[in-house]
């Protein structure tokens, strides 16, 4: 448990081939099922204060209480993911803490001196922000709002992993508007 953020809830891996990564995690490590979105609908995306339109593919699965996120950049839009790859890295890029009190937690962290680098929204009440905390690869911190449909989707992903028998290892993302 982090005294600043609470529990680490997600490990984010930046990969060059998301299909191969999902196969490795499900076949070799037994983690799944993977909920895959070939183009995440990110709104209000900012990187270092500038607006961009990223095209990222994402797959999510749980191993116990911790969610694993696989991310593949599909365009060359500036991002912390692209920076990580351009530095010659792949693998663990961030740890995420989840909140249903995003505004208060963000204000507290900014008051403590955390500086935003990248932010955006995925669905209603699904804001996220990455801070300038990379002291070595894999130490970037994300604060992710998991209220509303995004929170219910994350619950569904976790519940699907309980007792998973290896069948149907890759599944489409659920429609957030129907959750």
N, C-alpha and C positions, 0 to 999 in steps of 0.2 A: 504494500500500500504506500502510495506517495503522500506525504503530509501536505503537499501543495495541490495535488490534483485528484486524489482518490485512487481507485484501482485502475491499472492498465487494462483496457478492455479490448484493444485491437493492436495487432502487429501488421504493419503495412510493408509489403515487399514489392519493389519495382523490378519488373522482369522484362526481358526482350521478346519472349514468346509465351503469351498467357495460356494458350492451349497446351503447350508442353508442360508448363508449370502446374496447371490443374491436373494433368495426367500424373505427374510425379507425386504431387501431394496426395491424390486419391489412391493411386496404385501402390506406391512405395511406403508412404506414411500412414495411409488409411484414414486421411482426413477428408470429410465431405458430408453431405453433397455440396457441390459448388453452385452458387447462384450467380449466373453470368450475365453481364450487360455489355454488349459490344460497343455501345456509345452512351456513356453516362450523361444525362441531361443536366449539365452544370449551368446555373444562372448566376449572374452578378459576380463572375470570376475576376479576381484581381491578383496580379503578381507584381510585387514591388510598386503598388499604387496604380498600375496600368491595367486597363481592361483587355482581355483576350478571349478567344473562343477555343478552349481545348477540346480535343477528341481523345478521350481516354476510355479504354476498355477496363472493366473491373470485374473480379470474381470474389465472392465472399463465402466463407464456410467457418464453422466453429470447431475448435478442439477444446472440449469442455466449455468453460466459461469464457475463454478468450477467442475472439474472432480473428481470423486470418484474412487479410485483404491482399489480393494480387492485382497489380496495376500495370498496364502497358500503355505507353504514349503512342497514339496513332498519327499525331501530327507534330510539328516542330514548334509549337507554341511555348513561350517561356513558362517554366514551372520549376518547382523544387525537384520534381521527378526527373525532368530533362537535365537539370544541373547535376543530379546524382549520377545519371547515366553518362553524361559528358565527362565527369570526373573519373570514369572507368569503373564505376561501381554497379553492382546488381545485388539484389537481396534486400535485407531489412533496411528500410529508409525512414520509417517513423513508428512511434508508439502513439496510440490515441487514447484519450480519456473522454468519457461520455458524460454529457450533462443534459438535464432537462431544465436547467436554470442558466441558459447560455449568457444572457446579458450581464447578470451579476457576476458569473465566473469570469467572463472576459474582462470586465471592468477591474476585478480584483487582480487578475494576472497582469494586465497592463500597468496597474498601479505598482505592482512588484517589479516592473521593468521589462517584462516580456514584450518583444517587438514582433509584430505581424509581418510575414513575408507573402503569404498566399492565402486566399480565402474565396469562398463562394457558397452556393446553396444547392442542395439536391432535394427537391420536393419541399412541401410545406413544413416549416419548423425543422429544417434539415441543414442548418448553417454549419460551416466548418472553417477553421482557421489554423494555419501552421505558423509556428514561431521560429525565429532565428536562434536555434539552439543546437545547431550541428557542430559539435566539438570533435566528433569522429563519425563516420558513416553509420546511420541507423539511430541517431540520437535526436532527430527532429521530433518535436512534440506537436501533436494535433489536438485541438479541442473540438469535439464534434457534438452538435446538438442532436439528441436522439428522442425528441418529443414527437408526437403526432405520427403520421404514416411511416416515417423512417424508423422510428423506435419500434413500431409494430412489425415492420419488415425484419429488423434485427432480431426480434423475439422469434419470429417464424424461422429464420435461418438457424438460430440456436436450437430450437425445438426439433428441427429436421435432422440435426446431427445426433441427437440422442438415440442410441440404438441403431444408427445407420448401418445397413447391411452391405453396402458397396454397390447397390443397384442405382441406376440412373445417376451417375456421378456428376453430371453437368445438367443444370436446370436453368430455365430463363428466370430473370428477375421478376418478382411479382409486380403487378401494376400498382404503384403507390396510391393511385386514386381509388382503388378498390379495397384497400386494406383498412 
